[in-house]
Amino acid sequence: MPTLLETVKCPPIADAAVLFKSLETFREQGGKGDVYVRGQPDADWGLVPSIGRRRVYHYGPKVIEEFSLMQESDLLDRFRRYAYAIVGRELTLWETIFLARHHNLPVRLLDWTSNPLVALFFAVECHRFVEKDGAVWVIRRKADRKNDIRVLEGNGKPLDIKGVRMIYPVFASPRLVVQSGCFTIHGYPWMDLSRLDSHEHGQADMDIESLRKLTVPREYKMDLLKYLMRAGINSRTLFPDLDGLAKGLWQLEVIRD
């Protein structure tokens, strides 16, 4: 069966110039839809939203578990109820899922960005995967925007969305602004997007036209991270809060040494 993932041989991302050239080639070879990118520190990972990933617990005997649809619904409902005391009002359903994702509650969203350097940062930044090749995933959305989900108008409920759709969020967090963030929302978040049949969903339920994977070899990760630090792409600037400030400062100190 044909998949969204293109079987195209791409040059390894050794520097930012190669990344930009690869993205330009991707644009020229396809349609007119907008292009978005996502960085992951391990090239072996697929594209599975956090609610659909297998989770390993090491308390006592190792347990591997996946969240169910019912658990996802319950988690979001509880998040929305408890958040009332913190934000002082009832969140909309869309605000709930965006803020839940921002605060690392497992949801059916995948983060993407229009900024290639932001994606590259997430492909090289995590020190726990320094021995792994990273990846920058690239998607092209369909140019036809007549069926866009407009969250400010309350279009649909997040858990009722079918297929794979592009979502342009309420910018409920400064992180979304500085990271030029958007999302895909997945009607069945337990399916790896890179393995999805390109004809799996009807025209109205699939916003993604094509998908490509660019590999970031592990031997280039440190040089790329240094380049991004000099370009002002780091934890301090991408996570504009005290956590991001602290992480950015210690990362810079380690790299300087």
C-alpha positions, 0 to 999 in steps of 0.5 A: 500500500502507498504510504505518505512517507516518500521513498526518496534518498536525501543527503544527510543534514551536516549543516543548516545549509543542507537542511535549507537546500533539502527543504527547497527541493521538497517544495519544488518537487511537490504541490503548493501547500505549506511546508512544516517540519518537526525535529526528533533526537532519535531517527528510529522513532516514528510519528506517534502522538504522545497519547498513543506511545507505549510507556514503560514504568519501572516501579517493581516489575517493568510494565508497558502500557498504552493509554486508551481512548477512555483514559485520554478523555478522562485525562483531558476532562480532569485537566480542564476541571482542575485548571479552573482554579488556576486560570480562573475560568472554564477553558474551551475544549481547544484551549484544554488540549493545547495547554495540556500538550504544553504541560506534557499531558499525553494528547493526540497532537503532534508539534510542528513548526514553520521554522527549520532551525527550531526543528533542527534544534529538537533533533540535536539538543537532547543529550540522552540521544547523543549516540543516536542519529536524529531526524527532521520530518517534513510535511506538506499540507494540501493547498486546499484550505476550504475545510480548515478547522478554525478553533477560534470559531469552535469548529468541532471537538478535538476528540471527534476529529477524524483522519489527520488534520492541521491545527493552528492553535490559540497561542495560549503559551509564549512557547507556541509563539517563539517556536512558530508552532502548529499541530497535527491532530490525529483521529487515531493517535495510536497509528504512526503517521509515517506508516499511514496509507496515503488513501486511508482517509477521505479527502476531507479528513486528510490535510497532509499531502506528503511526508519526507524524513531527513536524517541528522547523523549523530557525528554532526549533532554537537557542531549543529548545536553550537551553530544553533546556540550562536544563532540564538536558537536554544532552550532559553529562547525557545522556552521563555520561562524560568525552566527554559532559562535554567536549562539554556544556561547550563547547556551553554556552560557545558558546550563552552567547556 
